[in-house]
Amino acid sequence: MLRRDVLKSLMAMVAVPTVALAQEPGLQLGDGTPFDAETVISRARALAAKPYSPRDFIPESWRNLTYDQYRKIWFDSRNALWEGTDRPQRVDVFPPGLYFPQPVEISVIDGGRARPLAFDMGVFDKTDKFPDVEIDGTLGYSGLRLRAELEQPGIFQEYAVFQGASYFRGIGTGEIYGLSARGLALKTGDPAGEEFPDFTAFWLETPQPGAKRVVLHALLDSPSCTGAYRFDIMHGETLQMRVSATLFAREDMRHVGIAPLTSMFLFDETMRQRFSDFRPAVHDSDGLLIHNGAGEVIWRPLANPVSLQISAFSDNNPRGFGLMQRPRTFGDFADLEALYHKRPALWVTPGEDWGQGSVALVEIPADLEIYDNIVAYWRPARPIAVGESHQMSYTLDWGASPAPSSGMPLRVLNTAIGGRPEGGNIVAIDFEDSALVPDDLSRLDILVRGSAGEVTPGLVQRNPETNGPRLAFTFKPGEADLIEFRAQLRLDGAPLSEVWLYRWTAG
């Protein structure tokens, strides 16, 4: 699991002006080389033909920085790329060190030529508590941050960060960072251990004045494969990233995760008894949403299990999936600092038919909210053989409610589970209000199924708080340690609500 508190705070360090600069302000660009649409693809293909070779490490004095020491150095936003110009973007860079022991190449494309950003300590500010560190040719920046005029002219606010392995984050306007995406997931949950590919180089296209988007290219490298990525990024109330990639396999790739999402779920009303906390819930995401190839819409509330839990939702040509954060009021979390109600959901839309495979969900036990313990991704059924290439494309939408809504069934708003004094457990599922819901709820057909134990047929009542229907049922697990539940509201023989799926486990 990832120390999410560390990564997020490092990614969001506030820029403070320097007192003086030793040279001309701003990021310095080196000599240019030709760049076109095939440059990164050709480099990834050539790299895959060679044995994997890890990048050089930066000096030990940088790698040995403590967390507190690393926070004593930060980028001076006056040195941002395109600062003082009419370009619609600003780009900051992050220092190397601590959790980022290997630098990434960063280049700027303009006029068909790519010019590298030279490492320069002068673009950073630091306090007198920052230790002396070695400066040599192995140093480079550890990632980049994108900023634009999101809410007010002249004020450039951040909306995306690329830093660490192949991780990146985005937010819609007015939100704060929460879950992450990755370029690729390999062997997630495998007993032999997970493989974490790296983005080793970035190329940023210079945007024209007034442009609404920015284009970022990335080179991915890993023992199993290489990859050439292109991100077309458009900020807004919902941040959109259109991703296209070509993978080149160095070895047989049997467990590949496409469009992987990583999040945190500690607890909510399904497992409140396990945590003594003043807050009613703590999570970056509360459910996995799937719109499968058959047109069915599935809602799977997330869990923080007592042992590793891996689920696979088989599908053919999925229409989309994502990790959602549906609670959207302060009272849902009552956290004045973390502001979980302002964290984005993330929806993945395939750009072409993805064929046979499954949406995988990995839920890792966690006892603290500092860990990212949830992973979701598309796993193709067909392995990628050594020497093969694999092309893919998809769109990532980051926002409060980025999943398609037109023509979709009633959404699940909340799930609560608790014990009953007379024994067994009660499950309450709240659905949103809609004009499609009849005034007479007795017209609704109730589907409730459990794979084990005793399960009641269920009862639907109107929730006066939401004005939508609430489906409640009880169950007694008996000797079962695990029960798979399926529930749905139907009207006149047709689906009215999302399909609610849940895996209950003892303990």
N, C-alpha and C positions, 0 to 999 in steps of 0.2 A: 504494500500500500504506500501511497505517497504522503509526505508531510505537506498537506495542502495549505496549512497556515503559513508555512515558510515560503512556499512558492508564490502564493498570492501576494504576500506582503512584499516580497522582493520584486515582483512584477509591477507593483503599484506604488513604488517609492516616489515620493513627491520631489519634483525638481526644484532646486534652490539655486539662485544666481551665484556665480563665482564673484570674487572681489576683483580679480584681474586675470587676464589670459596672457600666456607667454608668447602667443603668435596670433596671426589673423584668426578671429573667431570662426567657429563652425567646423563641421566635419570635413576632413581633408580627403580629396579624391586623387587616386593614382592615375597612371596612364591607361588609356582605353584599349580594348580588344574588341573585334567584331562580335556581335550578338544577334541571333535571329531565333525563330520559333523552334529550330532544331538543336540549338546549342546545348541546352540542358539534357535533352533526350540523348544526344550523341555522347555526352560526357557520362551519363548514367549507363548507357550500353557498354561503353569502353571499360568503365569501372567494374561492371559485373563480370567481364571476361577475365578479370584478375582475381587472385585470392584476396580475401578481406584483410585490410590492414588498418588498424585503429589510428586515429589522428594523434598527433603529438600532444602531450600534456603541457600546460602552462607551468611556470616555475612553482616549486613547492611552497614558497612563501605566500603565493596567492591561494593555492589549494588548501593551505592550513588556516586560512582566515576563519574566525568564529562567526557565528551568525550576527552577533552584535557588532563585530568589526566590519563585516561586509556592509552593514547598514550605515556605516560612517562614510561611504563613498556613493555618490549619485550623479546622474547626468544633469548638466546645466542646460535647461531648455532653451537658453539663448543661443546654444550651439546646434540646435536641431537642423536637420537637413531641410532646405528650402525656407528657412527662417528669413524673414525680411523680403520675401519674393511674393509674386502674385499666384504662386502654385497653391492649390487647394488643400494640400496635405502638409503635415509636419511629421518628421520621423526622428525618434530618439533611439539611442543605443544603450545597452546595459553593460556594466563592467564584467570581466570574467572573475572566476574565483569561487570558493566555497563549493556549492552544489553544481557549479558549471566549470569543470576543470579543463575543458577543451574549447577552443575558440571556434566560431563559425565565420566563414567568409561572407561579407556583405558587399554587394556592388550596386551601382546605380546605372541604369540604362538610359541613354539619351542619344538620339540621332543614329541608332543602330550600333552603338558602341557601349560596352560595359566598363565602368571605371570603379575599381575597388576602393572601399573606405579604409584608409590607413589607420592603424591603432594609434591613438593619441591620448595620453593622460590629461592633456589640457582641456578636453571636453567635459571632464568630470570635476565636481567640487567635492571636498572632503573636510572632515573636522580634524583637529589636531590629535584625535584619538585613533585615527587610521594609521596602522603601522607602516614602517618602511617595507616596501616590496621590490622584488627584482624586476627590472624592465629589460626584456630581450625580444628577439625576433619571433618567439613562439606565441606572443600575446595577440589577442584579437578580442572583438566584442562577443558577448554571449547570447545576444538576441536583439530584437528591435520592437519598438512600440509605435503604433500609428495614431495620429491625432488629426482632428479636423474641426471645423466650425459646426458643432452639433446643435447648439441651442442659441448662440449669440454671436453675431459678427465680430471677428477679431479675437475671439476666445477659442483656442484650439484645445479640445478635450479628447482624451484617449478613448479608443473604442476597440482596439485589438492589440494583442501581444503575442509574439512568437519567441519562445525561450524555453530551452531545456528539452533534450531528446527531440522528439517530433511533436511536442505539445504546443498548442496554441489556444488562446481564449478570445472570446468576443462578447460584446454587450450591445444591446439596443440603447438608444438614447435615453438617459435618465436611470439606467440600471447600474448595478455594480457586479464585479466579476464573481462568477460562481463555478459552474462546471467547465470542463475542458474538452477539447477535441484533440485527436492525434492524426498524424499522417498515415500511420499503419500500426496495427497490433499483430504481434506474432506469438503464438504458443501461449496465449493468455489462459491461466489456470492449469497449464500442463504440469504434471508432477516433476518434470525435469527442470522447470523454471521458465519464466517468460523472457523473451528477447525484445529489447527496446531499440528500435531503429532511431537514427539521428538525422535531423536536417543538418547537413554539414555546410551548406552554402545557400545564400539567398541573393536574388537579383530583383531589384525594385525598379519598375518602369517609371520614368519621370512623367507625372500627369500634366496635361495641358491646363491652362487657367480655365476655371469653370467646370472642369471635369467632375463627374459625380462618382467616379470609381477609381480605384488604384489596382494595379496588377503586380503581383508578387510571384516570382518563380522560386522553386526550391529543389535542391538535390538531396535525396535521401540515401543513406548508406547503412548497411547492416550485414552481419555474417551471412544471412540467408538471401539477401537481395539488395538491389539498388532501385531507385525510383526518381522519375522526373515529374515534378508537380507544378501546376499553375493555379494560382488563386486570383479570381476576379472579385474584388471586395467592394461592396457598396454599403456605406453606413446609413443609418436612419433609425426610425422607431423600431424597426426590425432590421438588424444587420444581416446582410446576405453575402455569402461567400460561395461562388461557383468554382468547384474544384474539378480539375481534370488531371489525370496521372497515368503514367506508364511505368509498370514494374518490370524488372528484369531479374529472373531467378538465378541465384548462384548455386542453389541446392533445391531439392524437392521441398516445396512449401505445402504442407498438408494441413496446417492450422493457421489460416490467414484471417485477420479481422479487418474488414473494409469499413471506412468511416467510423472508427472507434470513438466512443464518448466515455468520459470518465467523470464521476461525480461523487458526492458524499450523502449518505443517509444514515443518521444515527438512530432516531426514533420518531414516532408519531403516535396517533391514537390506536394503532393496531398492537402496540407493544409497550404502552406507557408504564406498565408495572415493573419493567426492568431498569428504569432510570429514575433516580431522585433528582429532579431538576425543576426549577421554577417555570421553565418555558413549556408550553404545550407540545411543541415539536421542534426538531432540529434537523434540517436537511437542505441541501442544494436542489435536490430533485425528489419528487414523491412518487413518480410512476413511470413505467415504460409504456409508451403508446405505439401501437403497430397498426398500419393500414395494409393488410396483406393483399396478395395478388388476386384472391377470390372476392375481394371487396369487403371483407369482414374487418371491423374496427375493434381492436383488443386493448383493454386497459389492464395493466398488471401493476398493482401497487408494489412499491419496493419494500424490501425487508432487510433487517440487520440480523442475520441468522446467528446461531451459536456455533455453527460449523460452516465451512465453505459450501456455497450453494451455486450450482451452475444449471441454467435452464436453456433449452433450445426450442424455438418456435419455428418449425419447419414451414417453408414457403416456396413459392415459385414466382419470380418476378414481383417482389414486394413493391407497393406503391410508396411506402415511406415508413420511417420509424423515428423515435426520438425519446429523449428523457425530458419529462415535463416538470414544471414547478407550478402546480395549479393553485395552491393557497396564495392569495395576493393582498392580504390585509395585514397590518402590523399585529393585530390581535391573534393572528394565526400562529405567530412565533413569539411575540412579546420581547423581542431582542433589540435593544436600542443601539447596539454596536454592530452585530453581524448583519442585520437588516435582510434576513433571508427572503422576505417577501419581495425584495427588489432584484433578486437574482434571476438570470434568464433561463428559459427553457431552450432546447435545441432540437430542431427537426431536420431529418435527412431525407432528401428526395432523390432517388436514383435518376441519372441522366439517360439511361438506356436500360434495356432488359438485363437484369442481373442473373436470370436463370434460376436453377435449383440451389437451395441452400437453407440457411436458417438465421433468424435473428437470435443472437446469443446474449444472455444476461448472466453476468458473474456478480454474485453478492458475497462480500468478504466480511467476516465478523470484525466489528470495531467497537471499542469502548470509549473513544474520544472523537470529537468532531474535527480534530486536526488531520484525520486520515481520509483520503479518497478511497472508498471501499466498494464503489459500484462501477462496473464496466459494461457497456452494451455495444454491439457491432454486428455487421453482416458477415457471416461465414459461408463462403461459397462451398457447394458440395464437391466440386471438382478441384483437386489440388493443382497447383501450378508447378509443372515439372522443371527440373534444372535445365537451363538454356532457353526456356520459354519467356515470352513477354506477355504482359496482361494489361490491357487498357481499361480504364474505368472513368466515370464522371458522376458527380452528384452535387447537389446544392445543400448548403448548410444555412438554415435560418435561425438566428439567435434573437429571442424576444420574449415578451410576457406570454404570448399565446401564438407561436409561430406555425402550428400545425394547421392544415386546411380546415375550414369550418363550414363552408357551403355544402349543404346536402348531407352533412355528417349526422350520426345519431346523437342522442342525449349523452352528454359527457358525465362521467363520474366526478363528483366534486370532492368526496371524502369517504374514507373507510375507517370505521372504528370497531375494535374487537375487545371484548372484556368478559370476565367470568360472571356466572350467575350464582346467587346464593344457594339455589337448589341443585347446583351442579351443571356442568357443561359450560358452553360459551355462547354469547350472542354476537352476531355480526350485523352491523348497520351500514348500509351503503346509500349515500345521498347522491341523487342525480340532479342536474340542473333543471330549472323551469323552462318550459317551451310551450308555444301555442299548439304543438302537436300532442301535448299531454291532455287527455280528456278530463273534464270536470269530474266525471264518475270514474274513480280509480279502479272500481271493480271490473271495468272493461279490460284492464290490463291482464295479460298472461304473464305468469311468473315462471321463470326457469331457474331452478336451483339444483345443482348436483354436487355431490362430494364423492371422492374415490374410496372413502372408508368411513367408519363410524356411523352414528345416527344423525341424520340431517332432516330438519323440519321443512315443509313445503315453502314457507316464507309468507310474509305479510307486507302489503304496501300501504303506506299512509302518507299524507302530505306533510312535509316539514314546514312549519309556519315561518321559520327563519329564512329559508331559501325559496319557499313556495313551490318547490319541486318535489317529486316523489322520493320517499325513503323506503328501500327494501330492507327488511330485517328477517333474519332466520337464526335459529339456534342449532348447535351441534354438540354431540358428545363423542369424543374421539375413541373412547373405549381403550383398546390395546394399541391403537394406531399411533405411531410416532410422526407420521406425515400424512396429510390429506391435501389433495388437489381439488380446489373448488372452481366451479363455473357458474356464473349467474348472469341473467339478462332480463330486461323487460321487453315484452313484445305486444303489439297491438294489431288486431285483425290478421294474425298469422305472419306479420312482418316484423323485423327488428325495430324496436323503438330506441333502445339504448346501446351503448357500447357493450361488448362482452367483457364482463369482469372476471378475471382469473386471479387466483391467489393460492399460494402454497403455504399451508399452515404446518408448522413443525413444533413438536413438544419442546418445552423449555424456553 
